[in-house]
Amino acid sequence: MSINVIQLIQSALSDTVVRQLSGRFGLPADATEKVIAAAAPSLVAALMQKGATLDGARSLFTAIMAPEVNAHIGEQLPQLLATTAGLSQLEGAGRHLLERVTDRRIDALSDTVSAQTGVPAQSTHALTGIVGATVFGVLKRHFLNAQGSVGQLPTLLGHQLPAIAPYLNDGLLSALGLGGVATFMGTVLSQLKAVSAHIEHPVAPATPVAASAPAAQATPRVPVDAVLRDEPRSHKWLWWLLAAIAAVLAFLFLRGCQHEQSADVAAPAAVAASAPSVAANAAEASAAAASTAASETAEASAVAASATEAQQPAAAPAPTKDSQLSFTVDPAGKPTLTATVGSEAEKASLLDALTKKFGAGHFTANIAVDPDTKPADWLSHLDALLPLMALPGAEVKLDGAHIELSGAAANARLGWLERLKSLFGASYQIGSFNVDQAVADATQTFRSAIKGLLAPDSSCAVADVVKVLNLQVINFTSASARVPASAIEDLRQSAQVLMACSHNGRAAKLEVAGYSDNVGGDAANLSLSKKRAESVRAFLIKTGVPADSLTAQGYGDARPVASNDTASGRFANRRIEFVDAQQQQ
């Protein structure tokens, strides 16, 4: 079960992914690498400390194997980071998992990383969340592949100390509540070893755990035999007891025979003299049996108590989803809001604030209550958002601690971006949607990924081809079905892949599917989406792709992949998708 978690993280956060992250946050690649190099070992240390108690190890293993942890994150990172929604979801999931496991806000660590690396705090907050999601993902992948259990977790964590030790410092560990480096290094291994032994052999130790601490401190690694195994229970006492009983019976029988054959008056005295010794042996054997039976009874009672405890109702799981709020403002200044909060009290608080600001009937609100939603911390900053809700043309999307501005809200001359950053503070990430940057990011991701399909020995599996082709963005101009110049080079590379597969006798049968946002009429959107799909198909055929391998279809604003309330959502919904034609049949 031994692995190097840091190496797995570095493999997932490859040079390509680092460049992609750098582009998303406007950082030099070396600055992104510095944040990862500081955050990843610190987070592994936090997991080691969590696994250093019995309950902690169990809850940590549960968190690693939770459904929200992506075991395929190593392969899917480029695609996840290609969109704003994917980036936000990845960061939010990582931050939630880390805060769930460490029982503290992870901002303290990212603030320390920011101070030590010189990278802006907002970027380190985001990168720390992404690194956290990666840590959990690679661990889950390993446990699934190895069919591992919680019993192997403490030892696996102990093996990470040599890999993370060079990167730790007092500031990073203090931010996680782990004390200094010396304290952490001096105690965590012995604690992990004790937990491992208890999980595998749950019997109270003969000596206190602390007695093994000096030995654990003397070596910077967990021994390969740190996980103890149960030995078969010995039943030799039973054989000794039976032998003692048999000896007593044999002795009495022989003495009885001698009594009948001889009137020697000394015989009773001899028997009397021998009886105490035999009785003592029998009593000793009986005492041993009683002691063993008592021991087994006590152990059985402990097991029964443990089973009873396990049957107790489990505590309600902690909320896992981020609260959300999005709103658009019409030309008359009337806002339309959609929100998801965790309680009726939060819903009432939001409605009360809206009513006081706009008056009943002067706003539209669709507010859902989901108990699996974390507390809406942004409600304490609602006064900062209310004026923006009256700005005609404003669009805002708030997801957990992420705020995205578009429409009039993103107008630099109005200054809302900087104003919200000041009012909300460093714990929130606030930005505006930029179409050109989104297209540039998608183009970089696509061109990195398609290199693998252009290699001579590349796979022509339809699933692999579709996955890569859908990374490109064909950003048609408004109301136009003409292939934009920004997409021509990417479509040419797509055509090369499809032609190569066709020449090798493995042609991919694909549908080119066109989609639109919800702006405009249904009939017009359906027609435009079909025309755009047909334009892409025509371009690929003109470049050399066999015509019988491609079909085109339009779906209008059906199957949205994001909310149409914001510019980034509408951008994501206005898309061309390549689909395996056989799956459409």
Summary of the structure (lengths in Angstrom):
residues: 585
radius of gyration: 34.4
end to end distance: 44.0
largest distance: 129.0
contacts: 1845
relative contact order: 0.07
helix: 62%
strand: 9%
